[in-house]
Amino acid sequence: MGVRAGLLAVIVLLAGCGAAEDDEPEAAPSSPASATPSPTPSPSAPAVTPTPTPTPPAVVPEELDFTAATVGGGTFEGASLAGRPAVLWFWAPWCPVCQREAPLIAELAAQYEGEVAFVGVAGLSGDLAAMEGFIADGGVEAIPHIDDRDGAVYSRFEVTQQYDFGLVSADGTVEVVRGPLEEDEIVAAVERLAAG
């Protein structure tokens, strides 16, 4: 017998002996009821991301198509108010009615923050220092104030006196309410804007 045939015989013999000499009983297969099934991974569905509907650009009313200096030395873009409710509060630093309105304007601006924008329009005075003093004394530092010493914004809204209000609705409708107004009239106008 050749060497190859002898090796083959030994391998077959060992393979057969291993199975025959195993004294351990084989474990019975477990029944499906007692087996703990392993979770089958399910294919994950692709995440559905809604496609955002493009928002049409807000229409900028003619009255808001301006750039003006602010009392603080910056610039204010009237178009930034387009598409959202806004109150333009026209005031003059020497006006006692405006001084009386200032705390209410500050309170309403805080109450409706994120819902209605408030902007002061300081005019009918050539005195920037008086405007700055009015803002500080009136407690209305939290809202922007346009430096309208040249009267351009007053004219754009056809305002000829202080204490008028420019009300801009979200749809771009502009209404100028002639003052002086009582406190409850100012509050009601702001509530109407906020309600849409």
Order of alpha helices (4+ residues) and beta strands (2+ residues): alpha-beta-beta-beta-alpha-beta-alpha-beta-alpha-beta-beta-alpha
